[in-house]
Amino acid sequence: MVYPSSEDERKLAQAPHNLFIICVFLFDLLLTPAAIVIDVGMYGLLLPLSCSLAASAYIYRQGRVVTVRYIRAHWQLAFKRSLWLMAGYAVTATLILLAWLLSLTTQASMQHILWTALTRIAILPTLVAVMVTLVMEASAMSAALKGESI
């Protein structure tokens, strides 16, 4: 649906999508691999998750505060996309828990190898969620520029 909106309103409607994309690039695509390379362990993966949760909470709060219906719809849309990302994190957390349980049942010499392999595989749902939400947010940014609400 196309809303009659000014240029300023269209820029304000793009803001949540820009924020979401910046946060995804910084926290999920840069911070997560850095945590893996630095080898800080599984606790290093909690930092991108907590940063993403904080960004999602901010987007949610702004979606409640904004009074212009068209702009609020875009904040709420960005929050829905962040829920997709959080679902990817939830699947990853479940798979990491299963990897940990499986690694405990193997011999001591195989535990580290199994743990490393399975955790690398477990991160894939979050990466897929990141890519899907980035594409969805890019289309939402285009819609906001045109004065549309998805």
N, C-alpha and C positions, 0 to 999 in steps of 0.2 A: 504494500500500500504506500503510495506516495503522499507525503505530508507537505503542506505548504510551509516552508521553513526558510529562514534567512541564511545567509552565508555563515554568520557567526554560530547559529544553531547547528549547522551541518558540521562545522569544525568541532563544536562541543560534543556532537554525537560520535565523532571519530575518536575522541579522547580515550574512552574505555578500551577500544580495540587496539589503539597504539600502545596503551599501558600494558595490556595483556601480552601483546607480541614482544615488547621490550622485556618484560619479565620472563617470558618463555625462553627467549634467547639468552638472557643473562643467567637465569637460575637453572634451567633445565639443559640447555645445549652447551653451556660453557662451564658451569659450576659442577655438574655431575661428572663429566669426564675428568675434570681437574681433580676431583675427590678420588676418583679411581686411580689416576696416574700418581698422585702424591702418596697413595696407599695409606690413607688414614683409617681404613677399615669401614665397617658398615655405619659407624657414627657419622662419617663424612657424607653419607647419602641422606642423613636427616637434615642437613643444612639446606639443600635445594627444596626439600619437602616443606620445611618450616617457612622458607621465603615464599614459596608458591602459595602456601596457606595464608600467609599474611597479605599477599597481593589479592588473593580471592576474597578475603574478608574486607579489604578496602573497597574492592569493586562492588561487593554486596552492599556495603554501607552507603556508598555513593549512589547506588541504584535506588535506595530508599530515601535519600536526601533530596535528590534533584526533583524539581517541581514540573518542569516542562515534560509533557508526556512523551514526545518524540525522543528527547535525549534520554529520559529515564528508560525507555524501551531498549535503547542501545546498551545502557549500563547493565540492564537485566539480561540482555542477550550475551554480553561478555561474561557475566557470572554463570550463565548456563554452560558456556563453553569451558569455564574453569572447573565446573563440576565434572565434565568429561575428563579433564586432565587429572582431577583427583580420583576418578574411577580408575584411570591407568595406574596411578600410584597405589591404589588399594590392591589391584591385581598383582602388581609387582611385590608389594609387601607380603601377600599371601604366598607367592612363589618363592620368595626369599625364606619365609618361614618353613616351607616344605623342603627347600634346599638344605636348610640348617638341620632339620630333623633327619633327612636322608644322610647327610654327612656324619651325623652322630652314630648311625647304624653300621658304618663301614669300618674297615681296619684303620688303624692310626696312620699308616703310610699313605692311604688313599683319601683321607679326610680333606686335606688341603686342596688336592687336585679336584675332587668332586665339588667341594664348596666353591672354588674359583670358577669352575665351568658352569655350574648351575646358577650362580649369582649373575654371571654375565648374560645368561639366557633370560633370567628373571627380569632384567632391566628393559628388555624389549617391549613389553606392553606400554610402559611409560613413554618410550621413544615413539611408538606408533601413535599414542594419544597426543604427543607433542606435534607430530607432523599433521595429523588430522585436524587438530584445533588451529594450527597455524593457517592451513588452507581455508578453514571455515571463517576464521577471523579476517583473512584477506578479502574474502567475498563480502563480509559484513562491513568492512571499511569502505569498500566500493559502494555498497548500498547506502551507507551513511553520507558519502560524498554526493550521491544522486538525490538524497532526500527521501530515501525509502526506508521502511522498517521491515525486517524479515520476520 
